[in-house]
């Protein structure tokens, strides 16, 4: 959903947004309940002097999550609440090279080496990406850094089917 403040400023709430403060939580709830493309005087409603102040406040007090995996990520919190982090529309991947390093009882043993990461956006304050473990490790080995990257934590399964996870991790 896009909340349009005026012709020049747009706040995009299409990713999962996690507020750091109660005011940010109230603002996102309020904006998300309004019809798309409505002009909303959010600034005065929440006691700000201008719409730009609202944008700056949300940029500082909201963390956005986006899945750079080839699928949405389902997170089930301890209280049963489910958060679905949508797939970003593109996937971060890394090159891989497989080489045979021996065999055991005639079965080839292989080693996989990961190379450069492709499709990983640069670091932006307030935006966190969920990536695969190989992408995380390759980014960690590069100069990019990983403070904004997370990997799926403990998984929830129904037999062999992964239903979601209980949280995120930074290995």
Secondary structure, 3 states (H helix, E strand, C coil): CEEECCCCCEEECCCEEEECCHHHHHHHHHHHHCCCCCCCCHHHHCCCCCHHHHHHHHHHHEEEEEECCCCCEEEECCCCCEEEECECCCCCEEEEEEEEEEEECCEEEEEEEEEEEECCCCCCCCEEEECCHHHHHHHHHCCCCCCCEEEECCEEEECCEEEEECCEECC
